[in-house]
Amino acid sequence: MLVSIVLYFASLRMFPSSQSPNPLIFRLITLCAFATLGMLVLLRKVLVANPSEALRSRPDDSAALAKWKSRQLITWALGESIAIYGLLLHFLGFSTVQVVPFFLAGALLIVIFPPSLP
């Protein structure tokens, strides 16, 4: 997923935007990014913790492992979606300086929440 974020960032140079930016759109997408961040943290605490507890007590529980894997993937997808918001903003006419924080936040969230079995 980190590779895809790097590819999204590389596409900024390959596909320049000719749109004129609308500050209201920037604020709305930034608000969506913060909501996604909040949802990621909440889901991480609620959804990933339950299978982790089950795996601590029964490491051979395949159902709990499957739940843990899928919920881990969901948290990474939410992190990557923040980078996609940055890509969207670029195509809506915003400068690289304005969209780089979205890419950095998406990559940082994926790095901060690595998969770690209990």
N, C-alpha and C positions, 0 to 999 in steps of 0.2 A: 504494500500500500504506500510505503514511502517512495518507491520508484514511480508510482503513478503521480504522486504529488510533484516530483521532480519533472516528470513529463508535462504536467499541466503548466508548471512554471516555464518550461522551455517553449511551450506553445505561445506564450505571451509575445515573444520576439518573432516567432514564425508567422503569426496571424495578428497583425496590428488592427486596432479598432478604429473605425471612422465615425463613431457615434459621438454625440455631445453628451457629457455626463449630467445627470439630474441628481442634485444633492439629496432629494427626498428618497430616491431609490437607494442611495448609499446608506442612509440612516435606517431604512427598513431592512435591508439585507444585513446590516450590522446587528440590528436587533434580533433577526433570525439566527445569526451566528451565536449571539450570547444565549439565546433560548436553547439552541442546540447544545452548547457547552453545558448549560445547567441540566439539560435532559441527560447528557452523557454522564455527568457526575452522579446524578440521582440513580440512573439505571445501573451504573457500575456498582454503587453501594447496595442497591436492592437486588438486582438480578444476578450479578456475578457472585455475590457473597453466599447465597443459598446453596448453589452446587459446590462451592468451595468448602463449605462446612460439611457437606455430605461426603466429599472426597477425602477430607481429613479423617473422618471416622471409618469410611469404607473405600480405600483407594482403588478397588477393583470394580466399583459400581459404574458400569458402562453407560447407564442412562444419565447419571449425574455428570459424567465426563462429556457426553454429547451436549447436554444443556450448557455446561461450562464453555465448551468450544463455540457453540452458536451465539451465546451471549457475549463472549469475548469479541467475536467477529462483529456483532452489532455495535459495540463501543468503538471499534476501529472504524467502522463505516461512518459513524457519526463524526468522528474526528476528521475523516477524509472529506465529509460533506462540507466542512468549514472551508477547506481548501477549494472546493468546487464553487463555493460562494465567491471566493476571490477571482476565480476564472470567469464566472458570470459577470462580475463587476468590471473586469477588464473588457469584455465584449460589449458592455454597456457604455464604454467610453472613459472609464476611470484610469488614472495613471498607474504606472508600476509601483510607485511609492505608496499609493493608497491601497493597493491590493496585496502587497507583500506580507503585511501582518496576517492576513487570512491564511496564506500558504504556511507561514511560520507556525501559526497556532495549530493548524491541522497536523503538521509534521510533529510538533512538540507533543500534542496529545497522544499520538501513536507511540512516541518514544516513552512518554511518562507512564502509560498504561500497558506495559508489556505483558504477555501471557506468562503467568507464574502459577504453576500448580501448587496447591497447598501441601 
